[in-house]
């Protein structure tokens, strides 16, 4: 069993989702594998840049970007799949492998850093 920790930004993003859908999304997230590094399920992805690793989990129509910590799973962002598609369109990236595209894009990492800069954890 692990603890799910939201930062200020991801908590606000989650709060914008209807309560029943929040519970549904989090119940899917409860299926976290022990070995994320070597997990091949399509629901999980790994992004790496400058030594920082993030994982992506597809839950319903949402993408949850997180990292394991000693205290639990720290959620950086909770994005609707359509908003991610819009992000890819706005930055004019080809729609191929979602994780590879995001991993290489500076704007995505700025989005993550924005959430990290909010030090209040919920």
Secondary structure, DSSP 8 states (H G I E B T S, - for coil): ---EEEBHHHHHHHHTS-HHHHHHHHHHHTT--S-STT---TTEEEEEETTEEEEEEEETTEEEEEEEETTEEEEEEEEEHHHHHHHHHHTT--SS-HHHHHHH-HHHHHHHHHHHT---B-
